[in-house]
Amino acid sequence: MPKIPGISQKDAVRVLMKAGFVIARQSKHIIMRKGDMAVQIPRHTEINASTMGGIAKTAGLSPEQFRELL
């Protein structure tokens, strides 16, 4: 089982907003910022587990922290 599950892009945005990120802009990707940190979320219906793991790592979230915010 992957450490971080694949989820929808809406759920990914919701989790990052709980972690303190805000939407900076939207186009083919959603760009979210928290201070100097920025993450990109693809506008796919479903984001696979490996991509979501990379997004969480970039956001500075451990798999446990990410699952708690789900």
Residue, then its C-alpha position, 0 to 999 in steps of 0.5 A: m500500500p502506498k504511504i500516501p493515497g491517490i486522491s482527487q485534485k479537490d481533496a489535494v487543494r483542501v488538504l493543502m489549505k488545511a496545512g496553511f497554503v493558499i491558492a496563488r493562481q490557476s490555469k492547467h495547474i493550481i499553484m498554491r503558496k505558503g510563505d516562500m514555498a510553492v506547490q503545483i497541483p495538476r488539474h486531473t480528476e484523480i492524482n495518482a499516489s506517486t505524484m501526490g507523494g511528491i506534492a506532499k514532500t514539496a509541501g513539507l508534509s510527512p505521509e502521516q501528517f498528510r493522512e491526518l489532514l485528509 
